[in-house]
Amino acid sequence: MKPEIQTKFATHPIEAQRQLEAVRRLIFTIAEENTLGAVEESLKWGEASYLVKGGTTIRIDWKTKDPHVIKVFFHCQTTLIETFKEIYPDEFEYEGKRAILIPLGANIEAGPLSHCLQMALKYHSLKHRPLLGA
């Protein structure tokens, strides 16, 4: 983990840190399992940001105004959130066209979140397919 990401995560409550680290691990695992190449990890707009060649940026953070969740942000001009809402209408709470809200205690190791992250990491090869090829 890059030092600036580690420093950022360390400013959050331990439960939020655990969930952010779990989502981060999931992003790297998906990239590796799908041979998507190196994951570029950085801070963008003060949030941990992840990108692979051919994908769209995924950002993750915890906010004091919503202390019981972390947020997984996607580029709002993509069709990702709209697609997620259609495929997973009841699995997540959404924030507009930009984020999935993940409760701090939720098990995210497998299932819908993994699928959503995979679609974002492969976005440019999927964006012309109905429901992003889901």
N, C-alpha and C positions, 0 to 999 in steps of 0.2 A: 504494500500500500504506500502510495506517495506520502511524504511527510505532511504536506499541506492538507491532504484528505484526512489523515490520522488526527491532525490538530483540530480540524473542523469537527469531526465526529466526537472528539473528546470534550467539546463544549456542550454536548447534549446529555440528557439523562441516560443512565446505563441501559434501560430498556430500549430506548430509541437507538442507541449505539449498536446494540445487538441486532436489531432489525435492519438497520442500514447496512451493517456488515454482512448480514445474510443475503440481502438483495444484491450487494456488490459481488459476493461470491457466486451467486446465481448467474449474474451477467457474464462473469469470466468463464464459468462452466459452460454456459450455452455457446459462447463464442468458440471455445475449444472443441466442444462436441460437434459443432457444425462447421469446423475448420474455416472460421470467418476471419482469421488473421488476428493480429495484435489489437488489443483493446487500448485505446488512447484514454487515459484517466487524467482529469484536470479539475480545477475549480472554475466554474463559469457562473457568473452572477452570485458568487458566494456559495454555490451548491456543488456537490460532487457530480461530475459529468463524465459520461462514458460514450465512446463512439468507436465503431469499426468501419473500415472501408466498405461502402455499399449500404450502410445503415443510416439511421437518423439518431441524433443525440438523445440519450436518456439521462435525466438528472434526478438525483434523489436527495431528500432533505427532511428534517424535522423542524416544525415551526411552533413557537410558544403559543400561538393563538389556537392551534389544534393539537394539544399535548398528547392525545391518545392515539395518534396515527403518525406514520411517516408518509411522505408523498413521493410518488414516482411520476416525474414529469416527462411529457412527450411534446415534440414540436406541435404547436396548435394548428399549423397550416397543413398537417398531414391528415390522413383519414384514420389514423390509428385509434383514437378514443372512440370515434363514431363506430368503428368496426368492433372494438372491444365491447361497447354497449350492446351491440346487436348479438354478438356471440355469447357474452357473459353478462346478461342483464341483471342477474341477482347475485353474482359472485363478488362484486366490488361496489364500493361507493366511488363515485366519480366527482371531480371538481371541473365543471365545464368541459371544454374541449382540450384540457391540458394535463390532467392528472388522475391517477388512480390512488385512492387512499387505502393504506394498509394498516390495520390495527396493530398496536405494538405486540400483542400476544399471539397474533395469527401465525400459523405454520405456513411458510411460503416455499418450502423445499421443493415441492412438485406441484403440478397442476396448472390452473389457469394463468397465474402470474408468469410462470415460466414460458408458456405459449405466447403471452403478450410481449414479453421481453424479446423472444425470438423473432416475432414479427417486426419489432422495431429495429433489431439488429440486421435484419434482412430487407428492410423497407424498400430500398430502391429496386430490388429485383421482384418485389411483390406488389408494388403500388398500382399496377395496371390490372391486377387480377381481382375478380369479384371477392369481396370479403378478405382481401389480401391472401387468397389461396387457402383460407382456414378450412 
